[in-house]
Amino acid sequence: MFVSASTRCFADEDLWTVLQRLPDMHFDKVDIWLDESGPHCKPSEVAAAPEQFVNRLHDQTRLVPASLTLGHDVSMDLFSTLCDVCKNLRVTQINLPSAPIGTPFNSEIDRLKALVSIAKLAGVRVAVRTERGALSEDAHTAVEFCQAVPGLGLAFDPSYYLREGFRKQWSLMAPYTSHVFLRDSTIEQVQVQVGLGEIDYSDLITELKQHKFDRALSIEMFPELLQPENRPLEMRKVRMLLESLL
């Protein structure tokens, strides 16, 4: 189990600038956020020049990429190229959103099966995010996806399960979890200042250890909910707290 920083925390900035800043916050592993909207890092641009992206990443940062995370659905061809990028970066995890609520269950199963099949060719694991507004917001549905799609994992986000009770939801999803996204939250607010929320990090780490979780705890702040000057401090606070518990 290890701590990584999601570049989504600075999604309103250029990726390469962010990669230069994260070591100053004492991070050595990174989850790279890919999104067509905004100035950060567009998956279409990565796929248009994959070799250039890989070489630039190797040349410009010593950060170890732990995973790629997609902010939205992409075409199968583009996804295949991103999986090849993962392979060349020695990244074994790619996280992506599930379809929005209202999408037929079987259609989503077919899509996820196709994505997992493509990723396997590059030796990459696929994890579907658990988040509000998506089919995966329901823990039982998220687990059913994994049961119906061999090799699919969950990118678990406890911020969305405080109302229902973390322990109950986690016990259901734990066997399928291959990535965790973290920020401090309350039942009413998905993101609050560290220390003012209801995420019990100690309990979370204990549960993760009991299930022999050995993958990334990714600190992911929503930039639209936090002023730029406050983000480095908040990220450091979560990192130090998590590392004290590992």
C-alpha positions as CSV (number, residue, x, y, z in Angstrom):
1,M,0.0,0.0,0.0
2,F,1.4,3.4,-0.9
3,V,0.4,7.0,-1.3
4,S,0.2,8.8,-4.7
5,A,-1.0,12.2,-5.8
6,S,-3.6,12.7,-8.5
7,T,-2.8,15.4,-10.9
8,R,-6.5,16.1,-10.9
9,C,-5.8,18.3,-7.9
10,F,-4.4,20.8,-10.4
11,A,-6.5,19.9,-13.4
12,D,-6.8,23.7,-14.2
13,E,-3.0,23.7,-14.8
14,D,-0.8,22.1,-17.5
15,L,0.3,18.6,-16.6
16,W,4.0,19.2,-17.0
17,T,3.9,22.2,-14.6
18,V,2.1,20.0,-12.1
19,L,4.7,17.2,-12.4
20,Q,7.4,19.7,-11.5
21,R,5.5,20.8,-8.4
22,L,4.6,17.5,-6.8
23,P,8.1,16.5,-5.6
24,D,8.2,19.8,-3.6
25,M,5.2,18.4,-1.7
26,H,7.2,15.2,-1.1
27,F,5.3,12.9,-3.4
28,D,7.1,10.3,-5.4
29,K,4.2,8.5,-7.1
30,V,1.5,10.0,-9.3
31,D,-1.9,9.2,-10.7
32,I,-2.2,11.0,-14.1
33,W,-5.6,12.6,-14.8
34,L,-6.7,12.6,-18.4
35,D,-9.6,14.8,-19.5
36,E,-10.5,16.5,-22.8
37,S,-11.9,19.5,-21.1
38,G,-9.5,22.1,-19.6
39,P,-5.8,22.7,-20.1
40,H,-4.4,19.7,-18.2
41,C,-3.8,16.6,-20.3
42,K,-6.1,15.5,-23.1
43,P,-6.3,11.8,-23.8
44,S,-6.6,12.5,-27.5
45,E,-3.3,14.4,-27.5
46,V,-1.6,11.6,-25.6
47,A,-2.9,9.1,-28.1
48,A,-1.9,11.3,-31.1
49,A,1.8,11.1,-30.0
50,P,2.2,8.3,-27.5
51,E,5.9,7.9,-27.9
52,Q,6.5,11.6,-27.4
53,F,4.4,11.5,-24.2
54,V,6.3,8.6,-22.7
55,N,9.7,10.0,-23.5
56,R,8.7,13.4,-22.1
57,L,7.5,11.9,-18.9
58,H,10.7,10.0,-18.5
59,D,12.8,13.1,-19.3
60,Q,11.0,15.7,-17.2
61,T,10.1,14.0,-13.9
62,R,11.4,11.4,-11.5
63,L,7.8,10.7,-10.3
64,V,6.7,7.2,-10.7
65,P,3.4,7.0,-12.5
66,A,1.2,4.6,-10.6
67,S,-1.9,4.8,-12.7
68,L,-3.8,6.7,-15.4
69,T,-7.3,8.0,-14.6
70,L,-9.8,8.9,-17.3
71,G,-12.3,11.7,-16.6
72,H,-14.8,10.4,-19.2
73,D,-15.5,7.6,-21.7
74,V,-13.2,7.3,-24.8
75,S,-13.3,5.3,-28.0
76,M,-12.0,1.8,-28.0
77,D,-9.2,2.7,-30.4
78,L,-8.1,5.6,-28.1
79,F,-8.3,3.4,-25.1
80,S,-6.2,0.8,-26.7
81,T,-3.5,3.4,-27.4
82,L,-3.6,4.5,-23.8
83,C,-3.1,1.0,-22.6
84,D,0.0,0.8,-24.8
85,V,1.2,4.0,-23.2
86,C,0.6,2.3,-19.8
87,K,2.6,-0.7,-20.9
88,N,5.5,1.5,-22.0
89,L,5.4,3.4,-18.7
90,R,5.2,0.2,-16.7
91,V,1.9,1.3,-15.4
92,T,-0.5,-1.5,-14.5
93,Q,-3.6,0.4,-13.6
94,I,-6.1,2.5,-15.5
95,N,-9.2,3.9,-13.8
96,L,-12.3,5.0,-15.6
97,P,-15.9,6.1,-14.9
98,S,-18.9,3.9,-15.4
99,A,-21.8,4.9,-17.5
100,P,-24.3,7.4,-16.2
101,I,-27.4,6.4,-14.4
102,G,-30.1,5.3,-16.9
103,T,-27.7,3.3,-19.1
104,P,-28.9,-0.2,-19.6
105,F,-27.0,-2.6,-17.3
106,N,-26.2,-5.1,-20.1
107,S,-24.9,-2.4,-22.3
108,E,-22.5,-1.3,-19.6
109,I,-21.4,-4.9,-19.1
110,D,-20.6,-5.2,-22.8
111,R,-18.6,-2.0,-22.8
112,L,-16.6,-3.0,-19.7
113,K,-15.9,-6.5,-21.1
114,A,-14.5,-4.9,-24.3
115,L,-12.3,-2.5,-22.3
116,V,-10.9,-5.2,-20.0
117,S,-10.2,-7.4,-23.0
118,I,-8.2,-4.6,-24.6
119,A,-6.3,-3.8,-21.4
120,K,-5.3,-7.4,-20.8
121,L,-3.3,-7.4,-24.0
122,A,-1.1,-4.7,-22.5
123,G,-1.0,-6.3,-19.1
124,V,-3.1,-3.5,-17.6
125,R,-5.8,-3.7,-14.9
126,V,-9.1,-1.8,-15.4
127,A,-10.9,-0.3,-12.4
128,V,-14.3,1.4,-12.6
129,R,-14.8,4.4,-10.3
130,T,-17.5,4.4,-7.7
131,E,-19.0,7.9,-7.8
132,R,-22.3,9.7,-7.7
133,G,-24.4,10.0,-10.9
134,A,-22.9,6.8,-12.4
135,L,-24.2,3.3,-12.3
136,S,-21.4,2.4,-10.0
137,E,-22.7,4.7,-7.3
138,D,-24.7,1.7,-6.0
139,A,-22.3,-0.6,-4.3
140,H,-24.2,-3.7,-5.3
141,T,-24.3,-2.7,-8.9
142,A,-20.5,-2.0,-8.8
143,V,-19.9,-5.4,-7.4
144,E,-22.1,-7.0,-10.0
145,F,-20.0,-5.4,-12.7
146,C,-16.9,-7.1,-11.3
147,Q,-18.7,-10.4,-11.0
148,A,-19.9,-10.2,-14.6
149,V,-16.6,-8.9,-16.1
150,P,-13.6,-11.1,-15.0
151,G,-10.6,-9.0,-14.3
152,L,-12.5,-5.8,-13.6
153,G,-11.7,-4.0,-10.4
154,L,-13.1,-1.0,-8.5
155,A,-11.5,2.4,-7.8
156,F,-13.2,3.0,-4.5
157,D,-14.0,6.5,-3.3
158,P,-15.3,6.5,0.3
159,S,-16.5,10.2,0.0
160,Y,-19.6,8.9,-1.6
161,Y,-20.5,6.3,1.0
162,L,-20.6,8.2,4.3
163,R,-24.4,8.4,4.3
164,E,-24.8,4.7,3.8
165,G,-22.0,3.8,6.2
166,F,-18.5,3.1,5.1
167,R,-17.9,-0.2,6.8
168,K,-21.0,-1.9,5.3
169,Q,-20.2,-0.7,1.8
170,W,-16.4,-1.4,2.0
171,S,-17.0,-5.0,3.2
172,L,-19.0,-5.5,0.0
173,M,-16.6,-3.9,-2.4
174,A,-13.2,-4.7,-0.7
175,P,-12.5,-8.0,-2.6
176,Y,-12.7,-6.1,-5.9
177,T,-11.0,-2.9,-5.0
178,S,-7.7,-2.2,-6.8
179,H,-7.4,1.6,-6.2
180,V,-8.6,4.1,-3.6
181,F,-9.3,7.8,-4.1
182,L,-9.1,10.0,-1.0
183,R,-10.0,13.5,0.2
184,D,-11.8,14.6,3.4
185,S,-15.6,14.8,3.2
186,T,-18.8,15.1,5.1
187,I,-22.2,13.6,4.4
188,E,-23.2,17.1,3.0
189,Q,-20.0,18.1,1.3
190,V,-17.9,15.8,-0.9
191,Q,-14.8,17.9,-0.1
192,V,-13.8,19.9,3.0
193,Q,-10.7,21.0,4.7
194,V,-8.6,18.2,6.0
195,G,-9.6,17.5,9.6
196,L,-13.1,18.9,9.3
197,G,-14.5,15.8,7.5
198,E,-15.9,12.5,8.6
199,I,-13.4,10.1,6.8
200,D,-11.9,7.9,9.4
201,Y,-8.5,7.3,7.8
202,S,-7.3,5.0,10.6
203,D,-10.3,2.8,10.2
204,L,-9.9,2.9,6.5
205,I,-6.3,1.8,6.6
206,T,-7.1,-0.9,9.1
207,E,-9.8,-2.3,6.8
208,L,-7.5,-2.1,3.8
209,K,-4.8,-4.0,5.6
210,Q,-7.2,-6.7,6.7
211,H,-8.1,-7.3,3.0
212,K,-4.3,-7.3,2.1
213,F,-4.7,-4.2,-0.1
214,D,-1.3,-3.4,-1.5
215,R,-2.0,-0.7,-4.2
216,A,-2.5,3.0,-4.4
217,L,-4.1,5.4,-2.1
218,S,-4.5,8.3,-4.4
219,I,-5.0,11.8,-3.0
220,E,-7.5,13.5,-5.3
221,M,-8.8,17.0,-4.6
222,F,-11.5,18.6,-6.8
223,P,-9.8,21.8,-7.9
224,E,-13.0,23.7,-8.4
225,L,-13.7,23.3,-4.7
226,L,-10.3,24.5,-3.4
227,Q,-8.3,27.6,-4.1
228,P,-5.0,27.0,-5.9
229,E,-2.9,28.4,-3.0
230,N,-4.5,26.1,-0.5
231,R,-4.1,22.8,-2.5
232,P,-0.4,22.0,-1.7
233,L,-1.0,22.4,2.1
234,E,-4.1,20.2,2.0
235,M,-2.4,17.5,-0.1
236,R,0.6,17.5,2.3
237,K,-1.7,17.1,5.3
238,V,-3.5,14.1,3.8
239,R,-0.2,12.6,2.7
240,M,1.4,12.9,6.2
241,L,-1.7,11.5,7.8
242,L,-1.8,8.5,5.6
243,E,1.9,7.8,5.8
244,S,1.7,7.9,9.6
245,L,-0.9,5.1,9.4
246,L,0.9,2.8,7.0
